[in-house]
Amino acid sequence: MSRIAPRIFTALAAATLFGGTAAIAQPQGPGYYAATPVEAPAKTSLITRDTVWKFHDGAFNAAKAPERDIVLCQLVAQRVGKLSSFTVGGQALDADTLAKCNSKAQ
């Protein structure tokens, strides 16, 4: 019985250590993509092809998807209207690319 206690302690310590490391390694923010609409959306979620978007803190956010960035931007703009910004992995699209994206807005 006395052999079990140190093993349990070691397992708990390892779980705590690795659990803390995993939390730090998680990406910041709610998604890889962030699409900020010019006007407040009527709905707080949408789906573009296979990508689920959730509205949070003024922007639609989604996990990384297989489509090209501009295609995803255009798909969101088609559904919610013009976007004031579209961010990919923390990097905002430049003005020209955003304008191309917004050309598909309804």
LINJOMO-V665270 format. One record per pair of residues at least 4 apart in sequence whose C-alpha atoms are under 8 Angstrom apart, sorted by sequence separation. I is the first residue (numbers start at 1). J is the second residue. If there is no record, write none. Layout:
BEGIN
i->I j->J
i->I j->J
END
This chain:
BEGIN
i->1 j->5
i->2 j->6
i->3 j->7
i->4 j->8
i->5 j->9
i->6 j->10
i->7 j->11
i->8 j->12
i->9 j->13
i->10 j->14
i->11 j->15
i->12 j->16
i->13 j->17
i->14 j->18
i->15 j->19
i->16 j->20
i->17 j->21
i->18 j->22
i->19 j->23
i->20 j->24
i->21 j->25
i->22 j->26
i->27 j->31
i->37 j->41
i->47 j->51
i->48 j->52
i->55 j->59
i->56 j->60
i->67 j->71
i->68 j->72
i->69 j->73
i->70 j->74
i->71 j->75
i->72 j->76
i->73 j->77
i->74 j->78
i->75 j->79
i->76 j->80
i->77 j->81
i->87 j->91
i->88 j->92
i->93 j->97
i->94 j->98
i->95 j->99
i->96 j->100
i->97 j->101
i->98 j->102
i->99 j->103
i->100 j->104
i->101 j->105
i->47 j->52
i->48 j->53
i->55 j->60
i->56 j->61
i->67 j->72
i->76 j->81
i->77 j->82
i->87 j->92
i->88 j->93
i->93 j->98
i->46 j->52
i->47 j->53
i->54 j->60
i->55 j->61
i->77 j->83
i->86 j->92
i->87 j->93
i->45 j->52
i->46 j->53
i->53 j->60
i->54 j->61
i->85 j->92
i->86 j->93
i->45 j->53
i->46 j->54
i->53 j->61
i->54 j->62
i->85 j->93
i->45 j->54
i->53 j->62
i->44 j->54
i->45 j->55
i->52 j->62
i->44 j->55
i->51 j->62
i->52 j->63
i->51 j->63
i->86 j->98
i->73 j->86
i->85 j->98
i->51 j->65
i->45 j->60
i->83 j->98
i->44 j->60
i->69 j->88
i->83 j->102
i->82 j->102
i->37 j->58
i->81 j->102
i->36 j->58
i->37 j->59
i->36 j->59
i->37 j->60
i->82 j->105
i->35 j->59
i->36 j->60
i->48 j->72
i->77 j->101
i->81 j->105
i->82 j->106
i->34 j->59
i->35 j->60
i->77 j->102
i->80 j->105
i->81 j->106
i->30 j->56
i->34 j->60
i->35 j->61
i->78 j->104
i->79 j->105
i->80 j->106
i->33 j->60
i->34 j->61
i->48 j->75
i->70 j->97
i->74 j->101
i->77 j->104
i->78 j->105
i->79 j->106
i->33 j->61
i->34 j->62
i->48 j->76
i->73 j->101
i->74 j->102
i->77 j->105
i->78 j->106
i->32 j->61
i->33 j->62
i->74 j->103
i->75 j->104
i->77 j->106
i->31 j->61
i->32 j->62
i->33 j->63
i->71 j->101
i->74 j->104
i->30 j->61
i->31 j->62
i->32 j->63
i->33 j->64
i->70 j->101
i->74 j->105
i->30 j->62
i->31 j->63
i->32 j->64
i->31 j->64
i->35 j->73
i->41 j->80
i->37 j->77
i->35 j->76
i->39 j->81
i->37 j->80
i->38 j->81
i->39 j->82
i->37 j->81
i->38 j->82
i->37 j->82
i->38 j->83
i->37 j->83
i->38 j->84
i->36 j->83
i->37 j->84
i->35 j->83
i->36 j->84
i->37 j->85
i->35 j->84
i->36 j->85
i->35 j->85
i->36 j->86
i->34 j->85
i->35 j->86
i->34 j->86
i->35 j->87
i->33 j->86
i->34 j->87
i->33 j->87
i->34 j->88
i->32 j->87
i->33 j->88
i->32 j->88
i->33 j->89
i->32 j->89
i->33 j->90
i->32 j->90
END
